[in-house]
Amino acid sequence: MIYGSVCSGIEAASCAWHPLGWSPSFFSEIDAFPRAVLAHRFPEVPLHGDFTTIQAGDYQPIDLLVGGTPCQSFSIAGLRGGLDDDRGNLALEYLRLADRLRPRWLVWENVPGVLSSNGGRDFGSILGGMVQLGYGFAYRVLDAQFFGVAQRRRRVFVVGHLGDWRRAAAVLFERHSLSGHPAPRREKGPSVAALTANGVGTCGADDNQGQAGHLISALDVVPAMTTRTGTGTGRDGMDEYCVAQTLRARDLAKGVDSDCTDTLIAHTLKGEGFDASEDGTGRGTPLVPALAFMSNASGANLSIGDNVSPCLRIGGDGGNAMAAAIGAAVRRLTPLECARLQGFPDDYLDIQYRGKPASDGPKYKALGNSMAVPVMAWIGRRIAEVNTIISLKEAA
């Protein structure tokens, strides 16, 4: 299979489909950081800019056109401009490109909000456009949590096939799922971290954090290796266990230099420069925890000073202190954690960008805008299976 990818982002499709032996004919992306990632990871693949300018014959003919056109105009986090928004209108441009290139398969992705945008008429226009071009289609909402990653990320996937909707349906729907007795959906638990409940966002770096709740209670994320401290006689001979690393910040009135490694509130509050805002602008008030909880305080002995919060510890009567401290300490999920939640390799975004190692801000944005790799891998395998069946029938 030869495919073309538009609104490519950091190419979840290529990460997912490389094991199938599929090859990209071209990528199309306009954002600077994703373009740098694509140039680094896929230097041999032609990298186009605005996909609306691609014409038949510009690149190798394709069997499949994949694209996740901008979702902000359909997202409940956006202004819901729908197809009247220039970004929403790119969904129709995707269909115009399909008409010019005439691939056998289409794969289009967007947020569930597209189903209700403009009373459902926007989505109807997109599907109607596919029909006018001769594509049969099927669509389904798929949630990344059921494909091996630890986040709830629901997205609408539309698969189209020239001339036959049954082949598209065979990709997205397993036969046993048509029995009318679907498995019960797992309810959200009250202690689930916000990211697993809301995904990794859909828009810019700070907007992703706001949508996905990346700022989570330190007590919700217990480090894999717990640091023991103290010399008491508690569990394993120790009376204190660190729950979260120290959260620190320099007095901002004295300024923050370019090397923030010893002044971070939490590692990933460092984005472009020193981005610790939670107002969606990158310029807001840094999140500086002023309350310090000690393990023997039972939640009552609180100290405020120097904008420093020492380690939150468990030990002795520390359970009460933990209960009092819930929600007081926060940290953002790291880009590495977000990459894993989307199914990318750990070092996938570790590239040189503008002459230096890529910072966190562009990574968050790129990951928030990307598709989940395991979901795309599943769709690819299903298309490959249907292609095999088609080939066997044609050979017979």
ChimeraX attribute file (.defattr): number of C-alpha atoms within 10 A of each C-alpha:
attribute: neighborCount
match mode: 1-to-1
recipient: residues
	/A:1	15
	/A:2	16
	/A:3	23
	/A:4	23
	/A:5	25
	/A:6	26
	/A:7	25
	/A:8	29
	/A:9	29
	/A:10	28
	/A:11	27
	/A:12	21
	/A:13	25
	/A:14	21
	/A:15	17
	/A:16	22
	/A:17	23
	/A:18	13
	/A:19	11
	/A:20	13
	/A:21	8
	/A:22	15
	/A:23	15
	/A:24	22
	/A:25	22
	/A:26	21
	/A:27	26
	/A:28	23
	/A:29	21
	/A:30	16
	/A:31	15
	/A:32	12
	/A:33	22
	/A:34	23
	/A:35	21
	/A:36	19
	/A:37	22
	/A:38	22
	/A:39	15
	/A:40	16
	/A:41	15
	/A:42	15
	/A:43	11
	/A:44	12
	/A:45	14
	/A:46	15
	/A:47	19
	/A:48	18
	/A:49	16
	/A:50	11
	/A:51	19
	/A:52	13
	/A:53	10
	/A:54	16
	/A:55	11
	/A:56	13
	/A:57	9
	/A:58	11
	/A:59	13
	/A:60	13
	/A:61	16
	/A:62	20
	/A:63	16
	/A:64	22
	/A:65	25
	/A:66	21
	/A:67	23
	/A:68	23
	/A:69	23
	/A:70	21
	/A:71	25
	/A:72	23
	/A:73	23
	/A:74	27
	/A:75	21
	/A:76	15
	/A:77	17
	/A:78	14
	/A:79	11
	/A:80	20
	/A:81	17
	/A:82	26
	/A:83	22
	/A:84	12
	/A:85	14
	/A:86	12
	/A:87	18
	/A:88	21
	/A:89	18
	/A:90	19
	/A:91	24
	/A:92	19
	/A:93	16
	/A:94	23
	/A:95	21
	/A:96	16
	/A:97	19
	/A:98	21
	/A:99	16
	/A:100	13
	/A:101	21
	/A:102	21
	/A:103	21
	/A:104	15
	/A:105	22
	/A:106	26
	/A:107	21
	/A:108	19
	/A:109	23
	/A:110	24
	/A:111	22
	/A:112	20
	/A:113	22
	/A:114	28
	/A:115	17
	/A:116	17
	/A:117	20
	/A:118	17
	/A:119	10
	/A:120	13
	/A:121	16
	/A:122	22
	/A:123	20
	/A:124	16
	/A:125	14
	/A:126	18
	/A:127	20
	/A:128	15
	/A:129	16
	/A:130	22
	/A:131	16
	/A:132	11
	/A:133	15
	/A:134	17
	/A:135	25
	/A:136	22
	/A:137	25
	/A:138	20
	/A:139	19
	/A:140	16
	/A:141	17
	/A:142	17
	/A:143	17
	/A:144	24
	/A:145	19
	/A:146	13
	/A:147	17
	/A:148	13
	/A:149	19
	/A:150	18
	/A:151	26
	/A:152	20
	/A:153	26
	/A:154	18
	/A:155	20
	/A:156	19
	/A:157	22
	/A:158	20
	/A:159	26
	/A:160	30
	/A:161	22
	/A:162	19
	/A:163	15
	/A:164	13
	/A:165	17
	/A:166	13
	/A:167	22
	/A:168	26
	/A:169	20
	/A:170	16
	/A:171	22
	/A:172	21
	/A:173	14
	/A:174	11
	/A:175	9
	/A:176	9
	/A:177	10
	/A:178	9
	/A:179	8
	/A:180	7
	/A:181	8
	/A:182	9
	/A:183	7
	/A:184	6
	/A:185	6
	/A:186	6
	/A:187	6
	/A:188	10
	/A:189	8
	/A:190	8
	/A:191	7
	/A:192	12
	/A:193	20
	/A:194	20
	/A:195	24
	/A:196	19
	/A:197	18
	/A:198	18
	/A:199	26
	/A:200	32
	/A:201	26
	/A:202	27
	/A:203	24
	/A:204	20
	/A:205	26
	/A:206	23
	/A:207	22
	/A:208	24
	/A:209	26
	/A:210	19
	/A:211	19
	/A:212	23
	/A:213	20
	/A:214	24
	/A:215	21
	/A:216	19
	/A:217	18
	/A:218	22
	/A:219	19
	/A:220	16
	/A:221	15
	/A:222	12
	/A:223	13
	/A:224	6
	/A:225	8
	/A:226	12
	/A:227	13
	/A:228	16
	/A:229	14
	/A:230	12
	/A:231	10
	/A:232	13
	/A:233	11
	/A:234	13
	/A:235	11
	/A:236	8
	/A:237	11
	/A:238	15
	/A:239	20
	/A:240	25
	/A:241	20
	/A:242	20
	/A:243	21
	/A:244	22
	/A:245	19
	/A:246	16
	/A:247	25
	/A:248	22
	/A:249	21
	/A:250	17
	/A:251	13
	/A:252	10
	/A:253	6
	/A:254	7
	/A:255	8
	/A:256	15
	/A:257	10
	/A:258	8
	/A:259	10
	/A:260	15
	/A:261	11
	/A:262	10
	/A:263	18
	/A:264	21
	/A:265	27
	/A:266	22
	/A:267	19
	/A:268	21
	/A:269	23
	/A:270	21
	/A:271	20
	/A:272	14
	/A:273	16
	/A:274	20
	/A:275	21
	/A:276	26
	/A:277	18
	/A:278	18
	/A:279	14
	/A:280	16
	/A:281	13
	/A:282	19
	/A:283	12
	/A:284	12
	/A:285	12
	/A:286	18
	/A:287	20
	/A:288	21
	/A:289	18
	/A:290	20
	/A:291	18
	/A:292	23
	/A:293	26
	/A:294	25
	/A:295	23
	/A:296	18
	/A:297	18
	/A:298	19
	/A:299	19
	/A:300	12
	/A:301	13
	/A:302	13
	/A:303	13
	/A:304	12
	/A:305	9
	/A:306	11
	/A:307	17
	/A:308	21
	/A:309	23
	/A:310	17
	/A:311	19
	/A:312	24
	/A:313	24
	/A:314	21
	/A:315	22
	/A:316	18
	/A:317	16
	/A:318	22
	/A:319	17
	/A:320	17
	/A:321	23
	/A:322	23
	/A:323	12
	/A:324	15
	/A:325	20
	/A:326	13
	/A:327	14
	/A:328	17
	/A:329	27
	/A:330	22
	/A:331	20
	/A:332	21
	/A:333	21
	/A:334	18
	/A:335	22
	/A:336	20
	/A:337	13
	/A:338	22
	/A:339	24
	/A:340	18
	/A:341	25
	/A:342	26
	/A:343	22
	/A:344	22
	/A:345	12
	/A:346	13
	/A:347	9
	/A:348	15
	/A:349	28
	/A:350	16
	/A:351	17
	/A:352	14
	/A:353	16
	/A:354	10
	/A:355	7
	/A:356	8
	/A:357	11
	/A:358	19
	/A:359	19
	/A:360	22
	/A:361	21
	/A:362	21
	/A:363	25
	/A:364	29
	/A:365	24
	/A:366	26
	/A:367	29
	/A:368	26
	/A:369	25
	/A:370	24
	/A:371	26
	/A:372	28
	/A:373	26
	/A:374	24
	/A:375	24
	/A:376	22
	/A:377	21
	/A:378	16
	/A:379	19
	/A:380	21
	/A:381	16
	/A:382	18
	/A:383	20
	/A:384	16
	/A:385	14
	/A:386	16
	/A:387	15
	/A:388	12
	/A:389	13
	/A:390	13
	/A:391	11
	/A:392	10
	/A:393	9
	/A:394	8
	/A:395	7
	/A:396	6
